[in-house]
Amino acid sequence: MLLKLIFPLGKMLVSVVTQQRGTKAHMLISANLYAGTVR
């Protein structure tokens, strides 16, 4: 499925953003990603 492709890419994106902006952005993005995955 498409989610299987999107999820690893999202994780990579999250780790990149985390390095650049810190943990607040990481938590926000991971929460949004998780909510989108659950739906």
N, C-alpha and C positions, 0 to 999 in steps of 0.2 A: 504493500500500500504506500501511499504518498507520505503518511506520517512517519514511516520507517526511514524515509530519506530526510524528512524535515527535522526529525528529532536530533540526530547527530550534528547536523548543520547548526541547529539552534544552540546546542551545547557548546559548540566551537565559538559561535558568536558571543554567547554569554561569557565564556572564559576570556575572550579578547576584550570585551567591554569591561569586565572586572579588572583586568590589568590596567586599563586606561582610566577608569572613573572611580573604582573602589567598590565596596561591598553593597552600598545602598542600591546602586543601579543593578547590580547582580541579583539581589534579592527581588527587586521589582520585576526584572525581566524573567527570572526563573518562575516567579509566581504566575505571571501572565502566560508563560509557556506551559506551565502545569495545568492551568485552567483551560487553556486551549486544547491540550491533549486529552483531558478528561472528557470534554464535550465531544 
